[in-house]
């Protein structure tokens, strides 16, 4: 499946509205916000149809899977929205992640836990915000967007460290940017180690850089820390390093331009577990055999040439492509 969609579920009391843009969505938030009622309503409709008193407006079938037979149940569904309520422990298993990796379904998890085995985006974590109507529950993004650093040149001078999640091409890029501004760049050696690393350098003004497309499970703890240390910590979470390069239009290509404008139309869930994987594949394919040949392990000097690095810096400040798919 690919594309962005709106799902509406009505029962006799309330309408639930979800805007789904990727293959993995997490609905979190406090109790008594209708999450379980949403899933139960879908399950009632599956069992009783119109007699359930539930109406579902969705371009794809909606299904609920639960319990020990989840693998058998899941094998019956194709090109569907799969809802999984909290309390189903199988979602935390590596086996579950392996099973859903190459399927063409979109998955919606109702949980307050962090699903570390799944590569989901920080923009795909939803919760019920304050509503003007008790008859309509719309689940919106939990976190602000962190895909830009406005007035970068002025702000970066106020920081001591850029902390990246890994030591690959992303670290090469930001090490260069850091050196040009007279500050240091460190690697956390994995997104799961970012919090530990930033705590170890507490007191230093730090810009944390991570791939937002697969940072969802780590976002809660990093966001909480950043909120408590707003004078010291700045978050920058573009989709990925590859997205940043593609969005900078260093590689002039009509197909890339079309894809970047509406990536949800091109990213097939059965081929790519996360948008990060898609953008890496796209950049590698489009630059293979050229002077701009891209490797995730080490960044080519081509991207650090003055003209190209300036395009990247401009995109960090005001990205042309925001990664916000249009709703349907």
C-alpha positions in Angstrom: 0.0 0.0 0.0 1.1 3.6 -0.6 -0.6 6.9 -0.1 -2.1 9.0 2.6 -5.7 8.4 3.8 -8.4 9.6 6.1 -10.4 7.1 8.2 -13.6 7.9 10.0 -15.3 5.6 12.4 -18.8 6.5 13.8 -20.7 4.9 16.6 -23.9 6.2 18.2 -22.0 8.7 20.4 -18.9 9.9 18.6 -16.9 10.1 15.3 -13.2 9.2 15.3 -11.0 10.8 12.6 -7.6 9.5 11.7 -5.3 10.9 9.0 -2.9 8.1 8.1 0.2 8.9 6.0 2.6 6.0 6.5 2.7 2.3 7.0 3.1 2.6 10.8 1.1 4.9 13.0 1.0 5.0 16.8 -1.9 6.4 18.7 -0.8 7.3 22.2 -1.9 9.6 25.0 -3.8 9.3 28.3 -6.6 7.0 29.3 -10.2 8.0 28.6 -9.4 9.5 25.2 -11.4 7.0 23.2 -8.5 4.9 21.9 -10.0 1.5 23.0 -13.5 2.6 22.0 -12.1 3.3 18.5 -10.7 -0.3 18.2 -13.7 -1.9 19.8 -16.0 -0.1 17.3 -14.0 -1.5 14.4 -14.1 -5.0 15.9 -17.9 -4.8 16.4 -18.3 -3.8 12.8 -16.1 -6.7 11.7 -18.3 -9.1 13.6 -21.8 -7.7 13.1 -21.6 -5.3 10.1 -24.3 -2.7 10.0 -26.1 -4.3 12.9 -23.2 -3.1 15.1 -24.4 0.5 14.9 -20.9 1.4 13.6 -20.2 3.1 10.3 -16.7 3.1 8.8 -15.6 5.5 6.1 -12.4 4.2 4.7 -10.8 3.7 1.3 -9.4 0.3 2.5 -10.8 -2.4 4.8 -10.2 -2.0 8.5 -9.4 -5.0 10.7 -8.4 -5.7 14.3 -6.0 -8.4 15.3 -5.6 -9.6 18.9 -4.3 -12.5 21.0 -2.2 -15.6 20.4 -3.5 -16.2 16.8 -2.3 -12.9 15.5 0.0 -14.4 12.9 -2.8 -16.6 11.4 -5.2 -13.6 11.5 -2.7 -11.3 9.9 -2.0 -13.7 7.0 -5.7 -13.3 5.9 -5.4 -9.5 5.3 -4.0 -7.7 2.4 -3.9 -4.0 1.5 -5.8 -3.1 4.7 -5.6 -1.0 7.8 -4.7 -3.2 10.7 -5.6 -1.9 14.2 -3.9 -3.4 17.3 -4.9 -2.4 20.8 -2.6 -2.0 23.7 -2.1 -5.1 25.9 -1.1 -7.3 22.9 2.4 -8.2 23.9 3.3 -9.7 20.5 3.8 -6.2 19.0 7.0 -5.9 21.0 8.5 -9.1 19.5 11.1 -9.3 16.8 8.9 -12.0 15.2 6.1 -9.5 14.8 8.4 -7.0 13.2 9.7 -9.6 10.8 6.2 -10.7 9.8 4.9 -7.3 9.0 8.1 -5.9 7.3 7.2 -6.8 3.7 3.4 -6.7 3.9 1.2 -4.2 2.0 -0.9 -3.2 5.0 -0.8 -0.1 7.1 -0.6 -0.7 10.8 -2.2 1.5 13.5 -1.1 0.7 17.1 -3.0 1.9 20.2 -0.3 2.0 22.8 1.5 4.2 25.3 4.6 2.0 25.0 7.6 2.7 22.8 7.8 0.1 20.0 11.6 0.0 19.7 11.6 -2.9 17.1 9.5 -0.8 14.6 11.0 2.1 12.5 8.2 4.6 12.8 8.3 8.4 12.3 8.0 11.1 15.0 5.2 12.6 12.8 3.3 9.3 13.0 2.7 9.5 16.7 -0.8 10.7 17.3 -2.9 11.6 20.3 -6.3 13.3 21.0 -5.7 17.0 21.5 -8.3 19.3 23.1 -11.5 19.1 21.1 -14.2 21.6 20.6 -16.7 18.9 20.3 -17.3 15.8 22.4 -18.9 14.2 19.4 -15.8 14.3 17.2 -12.4 12.9 18.2 -9.6 13.8 15.8 -6.2 12.4 16.5 -3.4 14.8 15.6 0.4 14.7 15.8 1.8 14.5 19.3 5.0 16.5 18.7 5.9 19.7 16.9 7.9 19.4 13.7 11.6 19.6 14.0 12.6 19.4 10.4 14.2 22.9 10.2 16.5 25.2 12.2 15.5 28.7 11.4 18.3 31.3 11.3 20.8 28.5 11.4 23.9 30.6 11.1 22.9 32.8 14.0 21.8 30.0 16.2 24.6 27.5 15.7 27.1 30.0 17.1 25.3 29.6 20.4 25.9 25.9 20.7 29.0 23.9 21.6 28.2 20.5 20.2 26.3 18.8 17.4 25.3 15.3 18.4 24.4 12.8 15.7 22.8 9.4 16.1 25.4 7.5 14.1 29.0 7.7 12.7 28.1 7.3 9.0 27.4 9.9 6.3 25.1 12.0 8.5 27.9 12.4 11.0 30.3 13.3 8.1 27.9 16.0 7.0 27.4 17.6 10.4 31.0 17.2 11.4 31.9 19.4 8.4 29.2 21.9 9.3 30.4 21.9 13.0 34.0 22.5 12.0 33.1 25.4 9.8 31.5 27.0 12.8 34.2 26.2 15.3 32.3 23.6 17.4 32.6 19.9 17.8 30.5 17.0 16.4 30.0 13.8 18.3 28.3 10.5 17.5 26.0 8.7 19.9 26.7 5.5 18.0 23.0 4.6 17.8 19.7 6.4 18.3 19.1 4.3 21.5 22.2 5.9 23.0 21.4 9.6 22.3 19.8 10.3 25.7 22.7 8.7 27.5 25.2 10.7 25.5 23.5 14.0 25.8 23.3 13.5 29.6 27.0 12.8 29.7 27.7 16.2 28.2 25.1 18.1 30.3 25.9 21.7 30.5 27.0 22.0 27.0 24.7 23.6 24.5 23.8 20.7 22.1 22.0 20.3 18.8 20.7 16.8 18.5 20.4 15.5 15.0 18.5 12.3 14.2 16.6 10.7 11.4 13.0 11.6 12.2 11.6 8.9 9.8 12.6 6.2 12.2 13.0 8.0 15.5 9.4 7.5 16.8 10.2 5.0 19.6 12.9 7.3 21.0 11.1 10.5 20.7 9.2 10.5 24.1 12.4 10.4 26.2 14.3 12.9 24.1 11.4 15.3 23.9 11.0 15.2 27.6 14.7 15.9 28.2 14.7 18.7 25.6 11.7 20.3 27.2 13.4 20.3 30.6 16.6 21.7 29.1 15.3 24.2 26.6 18.2 26.6 27.1 20.7 23.8 26.3 19.2 21.4 23.8 17.9 22.0 20.3 16.3 19.2 18.2 16.8 18.8 14.5 14.9 15.8 13.1 14.8 15.8 9.3 13.4 12.6 7.6 17.0 11.4 7.1 20.3 12.6 5.8 19.3 11.3 2.4 16.1 13.2 2.5 18.0 16.4 3.4 20.3 15.9 0.4 17.4 15.2 -2.0 15.4 18.1 -0.7 18.4 20.4 -1.3 18.1 19.7 -5.0 21.8 19.1 -5.4 20.8 16.3 -7.7 18.8 17.8 -10.5 16.2 15.3 -11.6 12.6 15.7 -12.6 11.5 12.4 -11.0 13.2 13.3 -7.7 11.3 16.6 -7.8 8.0 14.8 -8.3 8.7 12.3 -5.6 9.8 14.8 -3.0 6.7 16.9 -3.5 4.4 13.9 -2.5 6.6 11.0 -1.4 3.6 9.1 0.1 2.4 8.4 -3.5 5.7 6.5 -4.2 6.7 4.7 -1.1 5.2 1.2 -1.2 5.0 -0.3 2.3 5.8 -3.9 1.1 9.1 -2.6 -0.3 10.2 -0.2 2.3 9.7 -0.6 6.1 10.4 3.1 6.6 10.7 6.3 4.6 14.3 6.5 5.6 15.0 3.3 3.6 13.1 4.7 0.6 15.1 7.9 0.5 18.4 6.1 0.8 17.5 3.7 -2.0 16.4 6.7 -4.2 19.6 8.7 -3.6 21.8 5.7 -4.2 20.1 4.8 -7.4 20.0 8.3 -8.8 23.7 8.9 -8.2 25.2 5.5 -9.0 28.2 5.8 -11.3 28.4 9.6 -11.1 30.7 12.0 -9.2 27.8 12.3 -6.7 27.7 8.6 -6.0 26.2 8.2 -2.5 27.2 5.8 0.3 25.5 5.7 3.6 28.8 4.6 5.3 30.8 7.7 4.2 29.8 11.0 2.6 31.4 11.9 -0.7 33.4 15.1 -0.8 31.1 16.1 -3.6 28.4 17.1 -1.1 30.9 19.2 0.9 31.8 21.5 -2.0 30.9 25.1 -1.2 27.9 25.3 -3.5 26.4 22.1 -2.4 26.9 22.6 1.3 25.3 26.0 1.0 22.2 24.3 -0.6 22.1 21.9 2.3 22.4 24.7 4.9 19.6 26.6 3.1 17.4 23.5 3.2 18.1 23.0 7.0 16.7 26.5 7.5 13.8 26.4 5.2 13.1 23.0 3.5 11.2 23.2 0.3 9.7 19.8 1.0 8.2 19.6 4.5 7.3 15.9 4.4 3.7 16.6 5.1 1.6 14.6 2.6 -1.6 16.0 1.3 -4.8 14.5 2.9 -7.2 12.5 0.8 
